[in-house]
Amino acid sequence: MSDLNIDRINELYHKSKEIGLTEEEAKEQVRLRQEYVAAIRRNLRGTLDQVSFVNPDGSVTKATDLKKKSDLE
């Protein structure tokens, strides 16, 4: 998500509090917010996919391996 889109989200928010939004602006606000949430989720998923756990025996298990194992059960 670009800084321009984030700036537009903030602009629409402030406008909605001051004078209100047109129907078109309200739809744009919803769309931009959905894109923002999707970008946050992708970023979080990418971060979590890199997580590894060190087991008591010293071995390392990736979080994605644990997810695959739980999906099989």
Secondary structure by P-SEA (a helix, b strand, c coil): ccaaaaaaaaaaaaaaacccccaaaaaaaaaaaaaaaaaaaaaaaaaaaaccccccccbbbbaaaaaaaaaac
